[in-house]
Amino acid sequence: MRHPRIPPTSFVLADGALWAVLAAATGFGFRDAGGAASPVVDLLLPLAVLAVAVPLSHGRPGAAVLMANGLCALGLADSATPANAHALSLAALSFLLGVRIARVRGPLVVLAACLGVDVAACAVLRVPAVWWFYTLAVLPAALLLPWLAGRHWRGRRELVREGWRLAQSLEERQHLVAERARLTERADIAADMHDSLGHVLSLVALRAGALELSPDLTDRDRADLAELRGTIADAVEQLRETVAVLHEPRDPGAGAGDGAGRPSAKDSVADLIGRAAASGVPVRWEQRGAISVLPPLVERGMYRVVQEALTNAVKHAPGSAVSVGIDHEGDRTRVSVVNAATPKSGRTGAAGNQAPDVGGRGLTGLRERITVLGGTLRTGPHRGGFRVTAVLPHQAPARPATRATTPGSGGHIDGGAARESTERLAAVRRVARRRTVAAFVAPVTAAAFFVPAAVCLAWQLTTGVLPPSRFDALEPGRSRAELAPLLPARTFPYPPDHVRSAARPPGTDCGFYRSGRDLLDEVDLYRLCWSGDVLVAKDTLEANAH
């Protein structure tokens, strides 16, 4: 069973406050109308309609505007004046329409429908000219201007909200940057442990194995060395597992050239090969070509290639001969490390079968380093053994600027994410600017349609006014030329039907004048009847008499 949704307390309080304000305005209008107003039609019915329209404006603000406009259209049937307090309710609900609906087409249809209802009511009721002025000037202003103000306010709120959302997104990305830096550091530690400590432990295990063959040792010493060698093997395995946990996938370019796991300043490839040979590894090496000074990145890359290849050879093909060749060319250096087949088996060493996937880290990490330097790394079986060949260019390629540094962040933000944030903020700003322009352009456009008609009507209402003092000075029997200084320039063209059809002297031509300049209220009319150019009769006709 679906339960009805209960609105939040804040909505209930806000709706109650709005209804109270609109109800107070309605009550004031009812009191101002005096005894001519009906308690049911002019007070109770509007209060009930507003009690429904105000909460309805949350889900269906267009329907709420139509209900408020219906009260204004009902006010056009008032014989005293079309102006009433419902225009305030219409303006308030039109403002909420602009705030709560982002689209334009639907609200414009609602506003056009309201104006159509008002014009149709004027036509059906055959209201006087002042009612038309109210319908074409006041009601469109109460509909359009508050709606535009609501849209502008909504746009400003969205701009501020989007700005805070972007700030929160950037803060979250800063946390991601810090986490990425931490993971990068972990990966660098893992690479250093694998490259350096693993290599040293392998040499220690190799030397322990060589000592087992010494004829001067007792059986107990050999047992202790065998246990030591097994312990070292277990330590290497645990190291490999630790590296697998620490080394997570990362950007190949991160940390490759930052010195992570680099050899010491005094350590060189010759020192590395010398230590391996001293540990019993049958290694020989040859260097061809002469380069005065190698770039530091090339030296570190060359060192890591030899170190990783020697480690794999000692670990997976113990006792096999290892040949290291370094060729210095004009713009690149080629490093080749080849280990022969294991002497005992005569088959391709374990290095050939396992080295590429040892822990999933060894040669994979080395390939990442070489790729970042713009070089290439090839590994695979070679004449019963295994070969590792790396080509290192002396000039590293320029890296594409795919990251954007943010001041004070201590890291980098992905350029695509930064562009996305910029584009989102720019889109919101464009929408806000369009709404701001619409808030100024739309009233001007509406004025182009409504203001000329309203001005023309107001001009006709105010220029056909005959003040009561001048009306009293008019004497029947005098000519039009004599009375011309007292008469307005033109007559009032829109007298009510009951005034136009009132009895007149036979054979006369009558003109009508307004007794005051009030545009939103009906005033008494003066009738002057002429026989030729002579004033025959003058009358005062009440505008509200039927």
Disulfide bonds with the S-S distance in Angstrom:
Cys510-Cys529 2.12
